[in-house]
């Protein structure tokens, strides 16, 4: 019973689609890190500089200030709405979505070309080949008579 389960799982895990999906997830994760770094380390500092020196990760709205006791220790931490991080994550998403869109368009174009090549009708045989085919057919017809 256990061996059948293990064999079924192995068969499932080794299917082409599952392996392709796993590779896609790994590459997608790495691509996401690259895009996040590009957005946070390259794009957003430039955008922040153009808007007036704003660092988007510092943008937040304090909903409840931190409570500090007489000794200067934080009793209750501040409650903050970090909308700057949300803006940065949204830009990450838009760039990743655009890149994936471009990849899918490129792949669709490539696969459509392959399909066109496969479904294209072969060129008509040359006149020489047609004449030779007629001669062959005539010779076969004479043999049978």
C-alpha positions, 0 to 999 in steps of 0.5 A: 500500500505504501509503495503504491502511494510512493510510486503514484507520488513519484509519477505525479512529481515527475510529470513534465508539467509539474517539473516545468511549474517548479522550474518556473516558480524558482525562476520567478522567485529569483526574478522577483528578487531582482525586480524588487532590488531594482525597484527599491535600490535603483528606481525608487531613489531616483523617483524620490529625488525627482519628487523632492528627496522623498524616501518611499520606505519612510512614508508612513502614517502614525495611527497611534503614537508610541507610549513611553514611560518615565524611564524612557522605555517603550510601553506600547509601540506605535501603530503605523500605516506604512503606505510607502512600502505599499507604493514600492510593492505596487511598483514591483508588481507592475514591473514584474507583471509587465515583464511577464506580459512581454515574455508571454507575448514573445513566447506566443509569437514564437509558438505561432511561428512554429505552428505556421511552419508546421502547417505550411503546405509543402511547395509543389514539386518541380516540373521535372519531378512531376514528369518523372512521376508520370513516367514512373506511373506509366511504367508501372501501368505497363508492367501490370498489363 
